[in-house]
Amino acid sequence: MSVVLTVLVAGGILAPHGLGLRRAAPAIAATIWLAALALRALTVVYLAMYLLMFLPATEAFVAVTHWCWHTVIPLLTTHLGLDGHRIGDTAVILPAVVVAASLVSVTFGVVRAARAVRRLLTSTSLGPGPSDSLIVGGAEVVVAAAGISRPRIVVSAGALTALDDEELAAGLDHERGHIERHHRFVFVFAELCRGLARFLPGTRQVMSELTFHLERDADRWALARRHDPFALASAICKAATARATNGLALTSLSGSSSVTDRLDELVDGPARDPARLERALLRGTAWALVSLALALAAVLPATAVAAGGQAGDGPSASAQAACEH
C-alpha cells in the first residue's frame, strides 16, 4: 500500500511537468500546479515525520547508534564529547526543526508583507483614482492589487501619465480579476507550501508556473469585459519596465515571470480549444491531484498519532543500556 501511495504522490508531483499546460485553460492549469505544490509540501512533512518517529525504530538506525563511540575512538570522544545516541537523535530531529523553522519564517513573512503593504498605501496614497482605485506616488508604471484581507487596486501617478484610457481600463480590470478570482488566497497558500517544499528540486519552477497561469486567468477575466487584447498587452509591456512588485500582498500588472508568453497569447489569440478528450483528461488530472492532496492532509494527524505510539516502543532505550554496560 505504501509503495502504491509513493508512486501516486511521485506521479502527482511530476505530472504537471509533462502535460504541456502553457496553453491549457488557466484555471485548470493553476489548479494542477497548486495541487502539485501541495503534494510537494506534504511529501516534506511526511519525510520529516518518518525521520522523527519511524526511523529510530528501524534496525539500521539502532545498529548505527548502538555503536559505543567512546570504546571505538576513546581519545576523540573524550575531547569532543561525541556520543552515538546523541548524534542519532540530532540527525533525526534536525530535519523536522529545519522544516518547522521554514514554515514559521514564511508565515511571519506573510504577516510582514501584509503590514508593509498597508503602511505603504497609507504613506504614499494621493487620493481616489479611476474605477475605485487608489492613486499612489511614483513615476514608475504600477497597476497592482494590494492587500489580503481588504484588497485595493492601486495605480501610480506614473501609470496615469503613461497609459492611455484603453490601456488603463484594461489594466485595472486585470487587477480586479485577481481580486474577484481570489488569487491572493491562492498566493498565500502557495507561499506556505513553498516554504515547506523549498528543499525539493523544482519547487521554484512550480511557483513560477502557478504565477504564470494566475496571471493568464486575470488576463482572461479582463478580456471577458470586452477590452482590446492589444491595449492590455501594451499596458503589460509598459508595466514590465517598472521594478518587479509581485509579492504575497502586492500583485502587479506585469506579473513576475513569462511576460513574453502572456503577450504572445494576447496578440496571437488563445490557442485552439483542446479536444473534448484532452479537456476531460486535464479536468480529471486536476481532480485527481486535488483529491490526493486532500486525502494525504486528512490522514496526517492519524499518521502522526500512530507514529508517536510506534516511536515510544522503539529500541533506543535498550541500545543505550547495552552501551552503558
Steps between C-alpha positions, in 0.01 A plus 500: 500500500778741592678425171186576301448823693862603442462439127177702491656794685811493282281487191292791627812708560646425157180496293465878440850516351400264221146613421581810293279738696627830357193540280250307709205674664659724767279386789560131429874549452529705820307233693734227377815696589360600841409139582848388395650766727283379789617143435859621519434665835324192637787281379746705703274482806469122473875462448569709810245292693667180383843620611363618833272210593552193280874500431610459866303172514679347201777244541741698282469808720547293816805327350669833429415677825570182702870547436671599822714776358695549822640147463559520124679837499553581868746787455281688252180457697671607821603834353193563281234344718361288214225257581341270245154532648515878510627510142208281395251717686638811332485341155135409560381827652692750287301454173169548682634811672617644168162435335311653792729803503447547127121492540511745792726731299262502204200558727664802656593613149133496399407711801786744444414536131137581577600760758761650269242545224258670740774739614600565139146587398457726800826688447488539120127534430407810300125443491233303312560404139299364206277193546518512879880477497749677723762734356851471646807706429784393273615545142502126421209335319335303781151353489455242775261321732622571853399341828365165618204550732373821334670523161510823304604580146784751502622703204807717504519857377745376238243251369236772467747694286638215288184297430223614271135453594460155343827370645414631845149350493633161388773507764257590776266218403794258492571585864130485583508150354765403756272627776176350370666165436650501854852447371647660812394200710651266243827692521502481881432124501759446228759698693441288810540185292814642342643562847464130576603371158791734431741214570367296206649575157260663256286681758601842367390399150164381635445839665594677177255291297222555753557876491499495120162327479344726764611796291345337192180449698490872586571582133203287394281670761592841363445397137156363592411864583547577128838667526728513200770230537754736342421768759557252783820376336625856465423573865688186605801605291510843661457355849776244435757779489427583865670332793340162574231543764352152522478360849270344753285810538583696184436360152602725213366515146820368343520200731834353597580257218417390145384841380595406143273195499210706632555761231514233230166362617342846508632603158457167319179408680440196722606165365233287342266339746631155593304198391229371729714204604794727583279732706359202688851369563618833643192537720538143621867560578413813697233321704728200560790714625275710723336186642840341566629811678184526712518131590863527609422809707198330659693194621798703621378535864417129528837409350677724749316339794577149376862592439528645849379174652740296291790728587425459869550123464834543320818323613709812560488463878629144487779609269603770746494251786707249305760765426522598866579141589 
